[in-house]
Amino acid sequence: MMSCLYSCQSKSNRSTETTADSVTVKEVTIKETYHLSGDTAKPACRVSFAIDVPVKYQQEGDGIRLQKMLTPLIFGDEYASDSLFESSARKAVASHIAAYKDLEPEFEKELKEDEAPYSCEWEFDYTLSTVYNRDSLLCYGLSTSEYTGGAHGMYSDFYYTIDLSNWHRVVLDDIFRSESLDQVNHALLDQLLKSMNLAAPDSLLELGFFDTENITATENFYFTDRGICWIFNPYEIACYATGQVHIEVPFKEIEMYMLPESPVRRLIK
């Protein structure tokens, strides 16, 4: 379920410190497990972070600057004061464990009444990594997998792009002319149909999609050498069983809708 996260990376293996084009990252892993009543035979809350921490760019302190830009986007405004990835991740771990402990009496009662301890298991896995870095454009991703009981867990991917030439987050308004977004949406839908070998949009409804009008360009995208890849997480445009939807639109299909000064033009050959 996280296959797309690394499919477009410019680095091919993971080491202690890796350079993706021009941004150097240090890999940090944070894990914590808490078992009910401190008994390792009982269900537990497990939290794991695998993080590519930006540590270096052109100037000293650029790694910190990147973290300060990305922290509120990735962790939320409540973590913005922490500024740095590691401290924010540790705060998030502590928050999950504390929430689990608050429900400990309820879980202990449930274990006595029910022989299905899986309902008391919590698991959180987060991967923060560089997915693309070329021509001063850094695409950074957050991949999440969460389970807090029930029939199934939930997983999502979120992407954020920073233009390192001006330290600005790249959003749709920076890429496309506002009057052309409808055409971009049509290109997105056409590409989805093509990738699934479907002739008509209504065919998507039979495959678990909610409404073809909801398939529109969002801010959840990253770049590849070929185009722009949009990601739609479960329940956004289709049912859970349909899974995560990835739509990569080639540059040649949408270049005509881009602003003359669009940073994406640096990637188009």
ZALO-923301 format. One line per 5 residues: for each residue x, y, z of N, C-alpha, C, O. Coordinates in steps of 0.05 Angstrom, whole numbers, plus 5000, padded with zeros to 4 digits. Layout:
// ZALO-923301
X Y Z X Y Z X Y Z X Y Z | ...
***
This chain:
// ZALO-923301
5016 4976 5000 5000 5000 5000 5017 5025 5000 5006 5047 4997 | 5043 5022 5003 5060 5045 5002 5079 5044 4978 5100 5057 4978 | 5072 5028 4958 5090 5023 4937 5098 5048 4921 5121 5050 4912 | 5080 5067 4919 5086 5091 4902 5106 5109 4916 5118 5126 4903 | 5108 5107 4942 5125 5126 4957 5153 5126 4947 5166 5147 4945
5164 5102 4941 5192 5101 4933 5196 5095 4903 5219 5094 4894 | 5174 5092 4888 5177 5084 4860 5190 5106 4843 5201 5101 4822 | 5188 5131 4853 5199 5153 4837 5222 5166 4850 5230 5189 4843 | 5234 5153 4870 5257 5165 4884 5281 5166 4866 5285 5149 4849 | 5298 5186 4871 5323 5188 4857 5345 5173 4870 5367 5170 4860
5340 5162 4895 5360 5146 4908 5350 5117 4908 5326 5111 4909 | 5369 5098 4906 5362 5071 4902 5365 5054 4927 5355 5031 4928 | 5379 5063 4947 5382 5048 4972 5382 5066 4996 5386 5091 4993 | 5379 5055 5019 5378 5071 5044 5403 5066 5060 5410 5044 5066 | 5415 5088 5068 5439 5087 5085 5436 5108 5107 5415 5121 5109
5457 5111 5123 5455 5129 5145 5451 5158 5136 5435 5173 5147 | 5465 5165 5114 5462 5192 5103 5462 5190 5073 5480 5179 5061 | 5441 5202 5061 5438 5199 5032 5433 5226 5019 5420 5243 5030 | 5445 5230 4996 5441 5254 4981 5423 5249 4957 5430 5232 4940 | 5400 5262 4956 5381 5260 4934 5384 5286 4918 5373 5306 4926
5398 5284 4896 5404 5308 4879 5421 5328 4895 5445 5327 4894 | 5408 5346 4910 5423 5367 4923 5417 5369 4953 5431 5384 4967 | 5397 5355 4963 5389 5356 4991 5399 5331 5005 5392 5309 4997 | 5415 5335 5025 5426 5312 5041 5407 5306 5064 5398 5324 5078 | 5400 5281 5067 5383 5273 5089 5396 5252 5107 5413 5236 5098
5388 5252 5132 5398 5232 5151 5374 5215 5159 5352 5226 5166 | 5377 5189 5159 5355 5171 5165 5353 5166 5195 5373 5157 5207 | 5330 5171 5206 5325 5167 5234 5301 5149 5238 5280 5153 5225 | 5303 5130 5256 5281 5112 5263 5274 5116 5292 5291 5115 5309 | 5248 5119 5297 5238 5122 5325 5216 5101 5328 5196 5101 5313
5219 5084 5349 5199 5064 5354 5193 5063 5384 5211 5066 5401 | 5167 5057 5390 5160 5054 5418 5136 5035 5420 5118 5037 5403 | 5136 5017 5439 5114 4999 5444 5106 4999 5473 5123 4999 5491 | 5080 5000 5477 5069 4999 5505 5048 4977 5506 5029 4978 5492 | 5053 4957 5524 5034 4935 5528 5016 4942 5551 5024 4955 5570
4991 4933 5549 4972 4936 5571 4983 4925 5597 4992 4903 5598 | 4982 4941 5617 4991 4934 5644 5020 4925 5645 5029 4912 5664 | 5035 4933 5624 5063 4926 5624 5068 4896 5619 5090 4886 5623 | 5047 4882 5610 5049 4853 5605 5053 4848 5575 5035 4853 5559 | 5077 4837 5568 5083 4833 5539 5066 4812 5526 5066 4810 5502
5050 4797 5542 5032 4777 5531 5006 4790 5523 4989 4777 5510 | 5002 4815 5530 4976 4828 5524 4979 4847 5500 5001 4852 5491 | 4957 4855 5489 4957 4873 5465 4973 4899 5472 4978 4905 5495 | 4981 4913 5451 4998 4936 5455 4992 4958 5435 4977 4955 5415 | 5003 4981 5441 5003 5004 5422 5032 5006 5411 5051 5010 5427
5035 5004 5385 5061 5005 5373 5062 5030 5354 5045 5033 5337 | 5083 5046 5357 5086 5070 5341 5114 5070 5329 5133 5065 5342 | 5115 5075 5302 5141 5074 5289 5143 5097 5269 5124 5103 5253 | 5165 5111 5269 5172 5132 5250 5198 5125 5235 5218 5119 5249 | 5198 5125 5209 5222 5123 5193 5225 5150 5178 5208 5156 5161
5245 5165 5184 5246 5193 5175 5271 5199 5160 5293 5193 5169 | 5268 5211 5136 5290 5224 5122 5291 5253 5132 5275 5269 5124 | 5311 5259 5149 5313 5285 5161 5331 5302 5144 5355 5296 5141 | 5321 5324 5132 5339 5342 5116 5360 5355 5134 5353 5367 5155 | 5385 5351 5127 5406 5362 5144 5424 5382 5130 5439 5397 5142
5423 5382 5103 5442 5399 5088 5431 5406 5061 5419 5389 5047 | 5436 5431 5053 5430 5439 5025 5453 5456 5016 5476 5447 5017 | 5448 5480 5007 5470 5497 4998 5484 5512 5020 5509 5514 5022 | 5468 5524 5038 5479 5540 5060 5476 5525 5087 5458 5509 5090 | 5493 5532 5106 5490 5521 5132 5463 5530 5144 5456 5553 5143
5449 5511 5155 5423 5517 5167 5400 5512 5148 5377 5515 5156 | 5405 5506 5122 5384 5501 5103 5367 5476 5111 5343 5475 5106 | 5381 5456 5123 5366 5432 5132 5345 5439 5153 5323 5430 5152 | 5353 5456 5172 5335 5465 5193 5312 5481 5180 5289 5479 5188 | 5319 5498 5161 5299 5514 5148 5278 5497 5134 5254 5503 5135
5287 5476 5121 5269 5457 5108 5250 5444 5128 5226 5441 5123 | 5262 5435 5150 5246 5422 5170 5225 5441 5181 5202 5433 5186 | 5232 5466 5185 5213 5486 5196 5190 5491 5176 5168 5497 5185 | 5196 5489 5151 5175 5493 5131 5156 5469 5130 5132 5472 5127 | 5168 5445 5132 5153 5421 5128 5138 5411 5153 5118 5397 5151
5149 5417 5177 5137 5407 5201 5108 5413 5204 5093 5394 5209 | 5099 5438 5202 5070 5443 5205 5053 5430 5183 5030 5423 5188 | 5064 5426 5159 5050 5413 5138 5046 5383 5143 5025 5372 5139 | 5067 5371 5154 5067 5342 5158 5054 5334 5184 5038 5316 5186 | 5061 5348 5206 5052 5341 5232 5028 5356 5241 5014 5348 5260
5022 5379 5229 5000 5396 5237 5009 5420 5253 5031 5421 5263 | 4992 5440 5254 4999 5465 5267 5006 5462 5296 5022 5478 5307 | 4995 5442 5309 5000 5439 5338 5029 5431 5343 5039 5433 5366 | 5043 5422 5322 5071 5414 5325 5090 5435 5314 5114 5431 5315 | 5079 5456 5303 5096 5476 5290 5117 5488 5308 5139 5495 5300
5110 5491 5334 5129 5503 5353 5154 5486 5357 5175 5496 5365 | 5152 5460 5352 5175 5442 5355 5195 5446 5332 5219 5441 5336 | 5185 5453 5309 5201 5460 5286 5216 5436 5273 5217 5434 5249 | 5227 5418 5289 5244 5397 5278 5230 5370 5277 5212 5364 5293 | 5237 5354 5257 5224 5328 5253 5226 5310 5277 5205 5298 5285
5250 5306 5288 5253 5287 5309 5237 5294 5334 5224 5276 5345 | 5238 5319 5342 5223 5327 5366 5193 5325 5361 5178 5317 5379 | 5184 5331 5337 5155 5329 5330 5146 5300 5330 5125 5293 5339 | 5163 5283 5319 5157 5254 5318 5155 5242 5346 5137 5227 5351 | 5173 5250 5363 5173 5240 5390 5148 5250 5405 5136 5235 5422
5140 5274 5399 5116 5285 5411 5091 5269 5401 5073 5264 5417 | 5091 5263 5376 5069 5247 5364 5068 5219 5376 5046 5209 5382 | 5091 5207 5380 5092 5180 5393 5081 5181 5421 5064 5165 5428 | 5089 5201 5436 5079 5204 5463 5049 5208 5464 5036 5199 5482 | 5039 5223 5444 5010 5229 5443 4995 5203 5438 4974 5199 5451
5004 5186 5420 4990 5161 5414 4991 5142 5439 4971 5130 5446 | 5014 5140 5451 5016 5123 5475 4998 5133 5497 4986 5117 5511 | 4997 5159 5502 4980 5171 5523 4951 5165 5518 4936 5159 5536 | 4943 5167 5492 4915 5162 5485 4908 5132 5490 4886 5126 5499 | 4927 5115 5485 4923 5086 5490 4920 5081 5520 4903 5065 5529
4937 5094 5535 4937 5090 5564 4910 5100 5576 4900 5088 5595 | 4900 5121 5564 4874 5131 5574 4852 5111 5572 4833 5111 5587 | 4854 5093 5552 4833 5073 5547 4840 5046 5560 4826 5026 5556 | 4862 5045 5574 4872 5020 5586 4851 5006 5603 4847 4982 5599 | 4837 5020 5621 4816 5006 5637 4794 4993 5619 4785 4971 5624
4786 5008 5598 4766 4998 5580 4776 4973 5565 4761 4954 5561 | 4801 4974 5556 4813 4951 5542 4815 4927 5560 4810 4904 5552 | 4823 4931 5585 4826 4909 5604 4799 4895 5608 4797 4871 5610 | 4778 4912 5610 4751 4901 5614 4743 4885 5589 4731 4864 5591 | 4750 4896 5566 4742 4882 5541 4757 4856 5538 4745 4836 5528
4781 4854 5547 4796 4829 5545 4784 4807 5562 4784 4784 5555 | 4772 4815 5585 4760 4796 5603 4733 4785 5591 4725 4763 5597 | 4720 4802 5575 4694 4795 5564 4695 4784 5536 4675 4771 5527 | 4717 4788 5522 4718 4781 5494 4744 4765 5489 4765 4772 5500 | 4743 4745 5472 4767 4730 5466 4781 4740 5441 4798 4726 5429
4774 4764 5432 4786 4776 5408 4803 4800 5415 4794 4823 5413 | 4828 4795 5424 4845 4817 5433 4854 4836 5411 4864 4858 5417 | 4849 4828 5385 4858 4846 5364 4845 4873 5366 4856 4893 5357 | 4821 4875 5378 4807 4900 5380 4820 4919 5399 4814 4943 5399 | 4839 4909 5415 4854 4926 5434 4882 4933 5423 4897 4947 5436
4888 4924 5399 4914 4929 5387 4913 4956 5372 4895 4961 5357 | 4933 4972 5377 4937 4997 5361 4964 4996 5348 4984 4986 5359 | 4965 5005 5323 4991 5006 5309 4992 5030 5291 4973 5035 5275 | 5014 5044 5292 5018 5068 5275 5045 5067 5262 5065 5064 5276 | 5046 5068 5236 5071 5068 5221 5072 5092 5203 5054 5097 5187
5093 5108 5206 5096 5132 5189 5123 5132 5176 5144 5126 5188 | 5123 5139 5150 5148 5141 5135 5149 5169 5123 5131 5177 5108 | 5170 5184 5129 5174 5211 5118 5199 5210 5100 5221 5203 5110 | 5196 5216 5075 5219 5212 5057 5218 5230 5033 5197 5240 5024 | 5242 5235 5022 5245 5249 4997 5236 5230 4974 5246 5208 4972
5218 5239 4957 5209 5222 4935 5219 5233 4908 5219 5218 4888 | 5227 5258 4907 5238 5269 4882 5253 5295 4889 5244 5311 4905 | 5276 5298 4876 5292 5322 4881 5309 5328 4856 5329 5315 4851 | 5300 5347 4840 5314 5354 4815 5309 5383 4809 5287 5393 4813 | 5329 5396 4798 5326 5424 4789 5314 5442 4811 5296 5458 4806
5324 5438 4835 5316 5454 4858 5287 5450 4866 5276 5467 4880 | 5275 5428 4858 5248 5421 4867 5249 5396 4885 5258 5375 4876 | 5241 5399 4909 5242 5377 4928 5213 5368 4934 5197 5384 4945 | 5207 5343 4928 5181 5332 4935 5185 5313 4959 5201 5295 4958 | 5170 5319 4980 5174 5304 5005 5147 5291 5012 5126 5303 5009
5148 5266 5020 5124 5251 5025 5120 5241 5053 5140 5235 5067 | 5095 5239 5062 5088 5226 5087 5070 5203 5080 5048 5206 5069 | 5078 5178 5088 5062 5154 5084 5053 5144 5111 5070 5140 5129 | 5028 5140 5115 5017 5132 5141 5002 5106 5139 4989 5100 5119 | 5003 5090 5160 4987 5066 5163 4979 5065 5192 4996 5063 5210
4953 5065 5197 4943 5066 5224 4921 5045 5228 4904 5040 5211 | 4923 5032 5252 4902 5013 5259 4895 5017 5289 4912 5016 5306 | 4870 5021 5294 4861 5025 5322 4836 5007 5327 4817 5016 5340 | 4837 4983 5316 4814 4965 5319 4795 4966 5296 4798 4984 5279 | 4777 4948 5295 4757 4948 5273 4764 4929 5251 4783 4912 5254
4750 4931 5229 4753 4912 5207 4779 4915 5192 4791 4895 5183 | 4789 4939 5191 4814 4944 5176 4826 4970 5186 4813 4987 5198 | 4851 4974 5179 4865 4998 5185 4860 5019 5163 4844 5016 5146 | 4875 5041 5165 4873 5062 5146 4901 5070 5137 4919 5072 5154 | 4904 5076 5112 4931 5084 5102 4927 5108 5083 4907 5110 5070
4947 5125 5083 4945 5149 5066 4974 5158 5059 4993 5153 5073 | 4976 5172 5036 5001 5185 5028 4995 5214 5023 4975 5221 5011 | 5014 5231 5032 5011 5260 5028 5038 5271 5018 5059 5262 5027 | 5037 5289 4999 5061 5300 4987 5062 5330 4988 5042 5344 4985 | 5086 5340 4991 5091 5369 4993 5116 5376 4976 5136 5362 4978
5114 5397 4960 5136 5404 4943 5146 5432 4950 5131 5451 4953 | 5173 5434 4953 5185 5459 4960 5203 5467 4936 5220 5452 4927 | 5200 5492 4927 5217 5503 4906 5241 5515 4921 5238 5537 4933 | 5264 5502 4920 5287 5511 4935 5300 5536 4923 5318 5547 4936 | 5291 5544 4900 5303 5568 4888 5291 5593 4901 5304 5615 4901
5268 5591 4914 5256 5614 4927 5243 5606 4954 5230 5623 4967 | 5247 5581 4963 5237 5572 4989 5207 5576 4991 5197 5587 5010 | 5193 5567 4971 5164 5570 4969 5151 5543 4965 5161 5527 4948 | 5130 5537 4978 5115 5512 4973 5101 5514 4946 5087 5534 4942 | 5104 5495 4929 5092 5495 4903 5063 5484 4905 5059 5461 4914
5044 5500 4897 5016 5491 4896 5005 5495 4868 5019 5505 4851 | 4980 5486 4864 4969 5487 4837 4970 5515 4824 4975 5518 4800 | 4965 5535 4841 4964 5562 4831 4992 5571 4820 4993 5590 4804 | 5013 5558 4829 5040 5564 4819 5046 5550 4792 5064 5557 4778 | 5030 5530 4786 5035 5513 4763 5017 5520 4739 5027 5523 4717
4991 5522 4744 4972 5525 4722 4958 5552 4722 4955 5565 4743 | 4950 5560 4698 4932 5583 4696 4905 5576 4708 4894 5555 4703 | 4894 5593 4724 4869 5588 4738 4847 5581 4719 4830 5564 4726 | 4846 5594 4696 4824 5589 4677 4827 5562 4663 4810 5554 4647 | 4850 5549 4667 4855 5523 4653 4851 5499 4671 4855 5476 4662
4843 5503 4696 4841 5480 4714 4820 5459 4705 4824 5436 4710 | 4799 5469 4692 4779 5449 4682 4792 5431 4662 4786 5407 4661 | 4809 5442 4645 4823 5425 4625 4842 5406 4638 4845 5383 4629 | 4855 5415 4659 4873 5397 4674 4857 5375 4686 4866 5352 4686 | 4834 5381 4697 4817 5360 4709 4808 5339 4688 4807 5316 4693
4802 5349 4664 4794 5331 4642 4818 5313 4635 4815 5289 4630 | 4842 5324 4634 4866 5308 4628 4870 5287 4650 4879 5265 4644 | 4865 5294 4675 4868 5275 4697 4849 5252 4694 4857 5229 4697 | 4824 5258 4688 4804 5237 4685 4811 5220 4660 4808 5195 4661 | 4818 5232 4639 4825 5217 4614 4849 5198 4620 4849 5175 4610
4868 5207 4635 4891 5191 4641 4884 5167 4658 4894 5145 4655 | 4865 5171 4677 4856 5149 4694 4841 5128 4677 4846 5104 4680 | 4824 5137 4659 4810 5119 4642 4829 5103 4625 4826 5079 4621 | 4849 5117 4614 4869 5104 4597 4884 5083 4612 4889 5061 4602 | 4892 5090 4637 4908 5071 4653 4892 5046 4660 4904 5025 4666
4865 5048 4661 4848 5026 4668 4835 5013 4644 4818 4995 4647 | 4843 5022 4620 4832 5011 4596 4801 5013 4595 4787 4994 4587 | 4791 5037 4603 4763 5042 4603 4756 5063 4582 4772 5081 4577 | 4732 5060 4569 4725 5078 4548 4708 5101 4558 4709 5124 4548 | 4691 5096 4578 4672 5116 4588 4675 5122 4617 4680 5103 4633
4672 5147 4626 4675 5153 4655 4656 5138 4673 4663 5130 4695 | 4631 5132 4663 4612 5117 4679 4621 5089 4686 4611 5078 4705 | 4640 5079 4671 4651 5052 4677 4665 5052 4705 4667 5031 4717 | 4674 5076 4713 4688 5077 4739 4669 5072 4762 4677 5062 4783 | 4643 5079 4758 4624 5075 4780 4620 5046 4787 4614 5039 4810
4624 5029 4767 4622 5000 4772 4646 4988 4786 4645 4966 4796 | 4667 5005 4788 4692 4996 4801 4696 5008 4829 4718 5007 4840 | 4675 5020 4839 4677 5031 4867 4682 5060 4869 4684 5071 4891 | 4684 5074 4846 4687 5103 4847 4660 5116 4853 4639 5107 4845 | 4661 5138 4868 4637 5151 4878 4624 5168 4856 4600 5164 4849
4639 5186 4845 4629 5205 4825 4652 5216 4809 4671 5226 4820 | 4650 5214 4783 4672 5222 4766 4678 5252 4768 4700 5261 4762 | 4658 5268 4776 4662 5297 4779 4681 5303 4802 4692 5325 4804 | 4685 5284 4821 4703 5288 4843 4732 5283 4836 4750 5289 4852 | 4737 5273 4813 4764 5267 4804 4776 5292 4792 4776 5296 4768
4787 5308 4810 4799 5334 4802 4826 5337 4814 4833 5324 4833 | 4842 5355 4802 4869 5360 4812 4868 5372 4840 4854 5392 4845 | 4883 5360 4858 4885 5370 4885 4914 5378 4891 4931 5377 4873 | 4919 5387 4916 4946 5395 4923 4963 5371 4931 4987 5374 4938 | 4952 5347 4930 4967 5323 4937 4979 5310 4913 4968 5292 4900
5003 5320 4906 5017 5311 4882 5047 5311 4886 5057 5324 4904 | 5061 5298 4868 5090 5300 4867 5099 5298 4838 5083 5290 4821 | 5124 5305 4833 5134 5305 4806 5150 5279 4800 5161 5267 4818 | 5150 5272 4775 5168 5251 4765 5183 5262 4741 5178 5285 4734 | 5200 5247 4729 5214 5257 4705 5195 5258 4681 5201 5271 4661
5172 5245 4683 5153 5244 4661 5129 5262 4664 5118 5271 4644 | 5121 5268 4689 5097 5284 4692 5091 5290 4721 5109 5289 4738 | 5065 5295 4726 5056 5301 4753 5038 5277 4762 5020 5269 4748 | 5044 5267 4786 5029 5244 4797 5011 5254 4819 5020 5264 4840 | 4985 5251 4816 4965 5257 4837 4958 5232 4852 4955 5210 4840
4954 5235 4878 4947 5212 4895 4920 5217 4908 4916 5239 4919 | 4903 5197 4907 4877 5199 4921 4875 5176 4940 4877 5152 4933 | 4873 5182 4966 4873 5162 4987 4845 5149 4989 4826 5159 4979 | 4844 5126 5003 4818 5112 5006 4796 5130 5016 4801 5146 5034 | 4773 5128 5004 4749 5143 5011 4748 5171 4999 4728 5185 5000
4770 5180 4986 4769 5207 4974 4753 5208 4949 4736 5225 4945 | 4758 5189 4931 4742 5188 4906 4731 5160 4901 4716 5156 4882 | 4737 5141 4919 4727 5114 4915 4726 5099 4941 4737 5108 4961 | 4713 5076 4941 4710 5061 4966 4737 5049 4975 4756 5049 4960 | 4738 5039 4999 4762 5029 5011 4773 5006 4994 4797 5003 4990
4755 4988 4985 4764 4965 4970 4778 4972 4944 4794 4956 4934 | 4772 4995 4933 4785 5004 4908 4814 5010 4913 4831 5008 4895 | 4820 5018 4937 4847 5024 4945 4856 5052 4938 4840 5069 4930 | 4881 5057 4941 4893 5083 4935 4895 5086 4905 4903 5068 4891 | 4888 5110 4895 4889 5114 4866 4911 5134 4859 4913 5156 4870
4929 5125 4841 4951 5142 4832 4947 5148 4802 4943 5130 4786 | 4947 5174 4796 4944 5182 4768 4967 5199 4760 4970 5222 4769 | 4984 5189 4743 5007 5204 4733 5000 5215 4705 4996 5200 4686 | 4999 5242 4703 4992 5255 4678 5018 5265 4665 5033 5281 4677 | 5025 5255 4641 5049 5264 4627 5050 5294 4623 5029 5307 4618
5073 5306 4624 5076 5335 4620 5064 5343 4593 5052 5364 4591 | 5067 5327 4573 5058 5334 4546 5028 5338 4544 5018 5351 4527 | 5014 5325 4564 4984 5327 4564 4975 5353 4578 4952 5361 4574 | 4991 5366 4594 4982 5389 4609 5001 5413 4608 4995 5434 4620 | 5023 5410 4592 5042 5433 4590 5028 5458 4580 5035 5480 4588
5009 5455 4561 4996 5478 4549 4979 5494 4569 4971 5516 4563 | 4973 5482 4592 4957 5496 4612 4974 5509 4634 4963 5522 4653 | 5000 5506 4632 5018 5517 4653 5024 5546 4649 5023 5557 4627 | 5029 5559 4672 5038 5587 4671 5065 5589 4658 5081 5570 4660 | 5072 5611 4644 5098 5614 4632 5121 5611 4653 5142 5600 4646
5116 5620 4678 5136 5620 4698 5133 5595 4717 5146 5594 4737 | 5117 5576 4709 5113 5552 4725 5139 5538 4731 5155 5533 4713 | 5145 5532 4757 5170 5518 4763 5172 5491 4750 5194 5480 4747 | 5150 5479 4743 5150 5452 4731 5164 5453 4704 5174 5432 4695 | 5164 5475 4690 5176 5477 4664 5206 5470 4665 5218 5463 4645
5218 5472 4689 5246 5465 4692 5250 5435 4688 5273 5426 4682 | 5229 5419 4692 5231 5390 4690 5225 5380 4662 5231 5357 4656 | 5213 5396 4646 5204 5387 4619 5226 5389 4599 5238 5410 4595 | 5232 5366 4587 5254 5365 4568 5244 5367 4539 5259 5367 4520
***
